[in-house]
Amino acid sequence: MPFLHRPGCDLYYEVTGAGPAVVFAHGLGGNHLSWWQQVPHLAERYTCITFSHRGFGPSREDPGGPGPAAFVDDLGALLDRLGIGDVRLVAQSMGGWTCLGYALHAPERVRRLVMASTFGSLADPELDALLMARQPRSWGDQTSGVHAAAGERMGREQPALHFLYREIEALNAVDRATVLSGLIALRTTPPAALAALAMPVLCVVGDEDVVIPPDSVAILASRIPGARLVRVPAAGHSVYFERAETFNRLLDEFLSEDGRR
């Protein structure tokens, strides 16, 4: 099993396919397995790199480690390890902190950026007001048995997919509350920083997302010059998982524009 050894951390990763590099950064309920519907779809045309953030199985982190504060550096170290000069980043939810952070840190290496169901580290008064008015649902609704990141529609219409989502999440040993606190503390990116991003950006969100309000992703898109926003109907927080055919089509269209900016 390939691991990147970092201070206080062993980062698991997989490389599949050949062609331009695409890195997938999962959300709080996932790990490298989350992208099982995207990697086979793209691997004949792209080098697909999946990894598990530190602490998310089978990656590990020493107790008391920096957690999300090290996500961006971890991604940079992984790209260096693999000798990747330029990359296309696909982020889901928590992964938006990782990918947006890296795009701001090394914009010359990021060809394209997909921000799915996330506003990343953006600190913005309009976003803050929205989040205060619409408190997101707790991560796991133990009363109904429906995982908030999967959504009621997935649980009702695709119960096997909902079961798989929970099984993937169960492989993670992280304390979700600690990770969430770390992500909140990292919301320090001013809108002016996003205005400097020059790479093409695609923002995707499900219209029925109860974890990240769809309007919050619209705010992110409005702060990035030229960014495109796609709201997917009949989809919750995990569009890539629940509506893979739609998500993959959006990826195909967006990535195929490489070199035609």
MARKOLTOR-416576 format. One record per residue (C-alpha): residue in three letters; z, y, x. Coordinates in steps of 0.25 Angstrom, whole numbers, padded with zeros to 4 digits, always signed. Example, Ala and Ser with C-alpha at 12.3 -4.5 7.8 and 13.67 -1.06 7.14 Angstrom:
BEGIN
ALA+0031-0018+0049/SER+0029-0004+0055/
This chain:
BEGIN
MET+0000+0000+0000/PRO-0004+0013+0006/PHE+0007+0023+0008/LEU+0008+0037+0014/HIS+0021+0039+0021/ARG+0027+0052+0019/PRO+0040+0058+0023/GLY+0050+0051+0013/CYS+0038+0045+0005/ASP+0028+0034+0005/LEU+0016+0039-0003/TYR+0007+0028-0010/TYR-0007+0030-0011/GLU-0020+0023-0014/VAL-0035+0026-0010/THR-0046+0021-0019/GLY-0061+0023-0019/ALA-0070+0031-0010/GLY-0076+0046-0011/PRO-0069+0059-0012/ALA-0054+0059-0013/VAL-0047+0060-0026/VAL-0032+0060-0026/PHE-0024+0057-0038/ALA-0009+0062-0040/HIS-0002+0056-0051/GLY+0009+0061-0061/LEU+0024+0059-0062/GLY+0021+0046-0071/GLY+0012+0040-0061/ASN+0008+0036-0047/HIS-0004+0031-0040/LEU-0007+0021-0051/SER-0009+0032-0061/TRP-0023+0034-0057/TRP-0028+0020-0061/GLN-0039+0025-0070/GLN-0044+0036-0061/VAL-0045+0029-0047/PRO-0055+0018-0052/HIS-0063+0028-0059/LEU-0065+0037-0047/ALA-0064+0027-0035/GLU-0079+0024-0034/ARG-0081+0039-0031/TYR-0068+0045-0025/THR-0057+0041-0016/CYS-0045+0040-0026/ILE-0032+0042-0020/THR-0019+0039-0028/PHE-0005+0040-0023/SER+0009+0040-0029/HIS+0017+0052-0027/ARG+0030+0051-0018/GLY+0040+0043-0026/PHE+0030+0037-0036/GLY+0027+0022-0034/PRO+0024+0017-0025/SER+0026+0029-0017/ARG+0040+0032-0013/GLU+0049+0044-0008/ASP+0062+0044-0002/PRO+0074+0049-0011/GLY+0075+0064-0011/GLY+0061+0066-0006/PRO+0053+0079-0010/GLY+0046+0072-0021/PRO+0035+0081-0028/ALA+0037+0092-0017/ALA+0030+0082-0007/PHE+0018+0078-0016/VAL+0008+0088-0011/ASP+0011+0085+0004/ASP+0010+0070+0000/LEU-0004+0072-0005/GLY-0008+0079+0007/ALA-0002+0069+0016/LEU-0010+0058+0008/LEU-0023+0065+0009/ASP-0021+0067+0024/ARG-0017+0052+0026/LEU-0030+0048+0019/GLY-0039+0058+0026/ILE-0044+0065+0014/GLY-0049+0079+0016/ASP-0052+0084+0002/VAL-0047+0078-0011/ARG-0048+0079-0026/LEU-0034+0079-0033/VAL-0031+0073-0046/ALA-0017+0076-0051/GLN-0009+0071-0063/SER+0003+0078-0068/MET+0013+0078-0056/GLY+0001+0075-0047/GLY-0003+0090-0050/TRP+0008+0095-0041/THR+0003+0086-0030/CYS-0012+0090-0032/LEU-0010+0104-0035/GLY-0001+0106-0023/TYR-0010+0099-0014/ALA-0022+0108-0019/LEU-0014+0120-0016/HIS-0010+0115-0003/ALA-0024+0110+0002/PRO-0034+0116-0007/GLU-0045+0114+0003/ARG-0043+0099+0002/VAL-0043+0098-0013/ARG-0057+0097-0019/ARG-0053+0095-0034/LEU-0040+0095-0042/VAL-0037+0088-0055/MET-0024+0092-0062/ALA-0021+0083-0073/SER-0009+0085-0083/THR-0002+0094-0073/PHE+0000+0109-0069/GLY+0006+0105-0055/SER+0014+0115-0048/LEU+0010+0127-0055/ALA+0020+0137-0058/ASP+0015+0147-0068/PRO+0022+0155-0079/GLU+0013+0151-0090/LEU+0014+0136-0086/ASP+0030+0138-0086/ALA+0030+0144-0100/LEU+0021+0133-0105/LEU+0030+0122-0099/MET+0043+0129-0104/ALA+0037+0129-0118/ARG+0032+0115-0118/GLN+0042+0106-0111/PRO+0034+0093-0107/ARG+0039+0080-0113/SER+0048+0071-0104/TRP+0041+0062-0095/GLY+0044+0049-0102/ASP+0047+0049-0117/GLN+0057+0037-0118/THR+0058+0039-0133/SER+0044+0036-0137/GLY+0041+0028-0125/VAL+0029+0037-0122/HIS+0027+0042-0108/ALA+0025+0057-0109/ALA+0015+0057-0097/ALA+0007+0046-0104/GLY+0008+0052-0118/GLU+0010+0047-0132/ARG-0005+0045-0134/MET-0006+0036-0122/GLY+0006+0028-0127/ARG-0001+0027-0141/GLU-0015+0025-0137/GLN-0015+0018-0124/PRO-0001+0011-0123/ALA-0006+0002-0111/LEU-0009+0015-0103/HIS+0004+0021-0107/PHE+0011+0008-0102/LEU+0003+0009-0089/TYR+0007+0023-0087/ARG+0022+0020-0088/GLU+0020+0008-0079/ILE+0014+0016-0068/GLU+0025+0027-0069/ALA+0036+0016-0068/LEU+0032+0013-0054/ASN+0037+0027-0050/ALA+0052+0028-0045/VAL+0052+0043-0045/ASP+0062+0051-0053/ARG+0053+0059-0062/ALA+0063+0070-0065/THR+0064+0073-0050/VAL+0049+0073-0048/LEU+0048+0082-0060/SER+0058+0092-0054/GLY+0051+0092-0041/LEU+0038+0095-0048/ILE+0044+0107-0056/ALA+0049+0112-0043/LEU+0035+0112-0037/ARG+0029+0121-0048/THR+0028+0133-0039/THR+0012+0135-0038/PRO+0009+0149-0043/PRO-0004+0151-0051/ALA-0010+0159-0040/ALA-0010+0147-0031/LEU-0018+0139-0041/ALA-0028+0151-0042/ALA-0032+0148-0027/LEU-0036+0134-0030/ALA-0051+0132-0028/MET-0054+0117-0030/PRO-0058+0113-0044/VAL-0047+0109-0053/LEU-0047+0101-0066/CYS-0035+0101-0075/VAL-0033+0090-0085/VAL-0022+0088-0096/GLY-0020+0080-0108/ASP-0019+0087-0121/GLU-0007+0079-0125/ASP+0000+0080-0112/VAL+0015+0081-0115/VAL+0020+0082-0101/ILE+0011+0093-0095/PRO+0007+0103-0106/PRO-0008+0104-0106/ASP-0007+0119-0106/SER+0000+0118-0093/VAL-0012+0112-0087/ALA-0021+0122-0093/ILE-0012+0133-0086/LEU-0014+0126-0073/ALA-0029+0125-0075/SER-0030+0140-0078/ARG-0023+0144-0065/ILE-0033+0137-0056/PRO-0047+0143-0055/GLY-0058+0135-0061/ALA-0049+0124-0065/ARG-0053+0115-0077/LEU-0044+0110-0088/VAL-0046+0098-0096/ARG-0037+0094-0108/VAL-0039+0080-0112/PRO-0037+0077-0127/ALA-0028+0065-0131/ALA-0022+0064-0118/GLY-0008+0066-0113/HIS-0002+0069-0099/SER-0009+0058-0092/VAL-0024+0060-0095/TYR-0028+0052-0082/PHE-0021+0040-0088/GLU-0023+0041-0103/ARG-0037+0047-0103/ALA-0042+0041-0090/GLU-0057+0041-0094/THR-0056+0056-0097/PHE-0048+0059-0085/ASN-0058+0052-0076/ARG-0070+0059-0082/LEU-0063+0072-0079/LEU-0061+0068-0065/ASP-0075+0063-0063/GLU-0081+0076-0068/PHE-0071+0084-0060/LEU-0072+0077-0047/SER-0087+0075-0048/GLU-0088+0090-0046/ASP-0084+0089-0032/GLY-0093+0098-0023/ARG-0099+0105-0036/ARG-0088+0116-0037/
